[in-house]
Every structure is written in C-alpha cells, then in structure tokens.
C-alpha cells in the first residue's frame, strides 16, 4: 500500500500506474530482498504483487502549488491526503477498504509515508474484514529502501 500518486505517475495529467519513477525502480530492485529478509515471506511460493494507492488522486498538488519538491510539499500532501481519506472530508477511506476487500490479498505491506502510515494502518485495523486473518506488515516507503 502506498499513500497516493505523485508527479511520476502521470503523463500530461493522465494516470499511468502506481509507483512509477524512483519508487517503482526501488520496488523492482529491492522487493525480493524485502520480502524474504524483512517481511519473512516463505520463499517456496510465487507471489502476485499488487501496488495500490490508498487514495487514487494526486495529493501532492505538485503542479498546482509549485514545480519543485520541498518540505512544504510534504505538509500540503499530508493535509490533502487527510481531507480526501478521512471521515471528515471526502471519505475515500471507504473506497480504499472496498478496493482492498475486492483484491483480498493474503499479505498486506503498508508502505505509506511515515507521516500517514498510522492513518492508513488504523483504517485497515478498524474496517478491513481480513485484517486479523492475513499477514500485515509495515515498512518504509519504497523510495527510501536501501
């Protein structure tokens, strides 16, 4: 699970896919190592990996606010995310849970950025029907994976 698409997930305002750019490169290069050495997943299985954004809309407002990435953009992203995701805003938390229920994954790895990880984790804990039956892990956002 990631928080929301950023500038690299769009081409001329058209969504391309989740985890494009540096995040996607890090996932591709490091997911096997993370799966076996950090999340302790069994090695004798083939896995289908779904990369899913908790909110499917760009929360960083990259083009609207500025054309550079700064600490201010993190604050803006977090506020926009919480407005879209939370019960006091657009309530996309329900959409997130519905999409997660439809996928019905056996393993869920919450890689949402650290400032929003608890928000998404609490939503799963409180509203995802398979939360206690499946393996749930939290990890750093893939853009930070070494």
C-alpha positions, 0 to 999 in steps of 0.5 A: 500500500502506498499513500497516493500518486505523485508527479511520476505517475502521470503523463500530461495529467493522465494516470499511468500506474502506481509507483512509477519513477524512483519508487517503482525502480526501488520496488523492482530492485529491492522487493525480493530482498524485502520480502524474504529478509524483512517481511519473512515471506516463505520463499517456496511460493510465487507471489502476485504483487499488487501496488495500490494507492490508498487514495487514487488522486494526486495529493501532492498538488505538485503542479498546482502549488509549485514545480519543485519538491520541498518540505512544504510539499510534504505538509500540503500532501499530508493535509490533502491526503487527510481531507480526501481519506478521512471521515471528515472530508471526502471519505475515500477511506471507504473506497480504499477498504472496498478496493482492498476487500475486492483484491483480498490479498493474503499479505498486506505491506503498508508502505505509506509515508511515515507521516500517514502510515498510522492513518492508513494502518488504523483504517485497515485495523478498524474496517478491513474484514481480513485484517486479523486473518492475513499477514500485515506488515509495515515498512518504509516507503519504497523510495527510501529502501536501501 
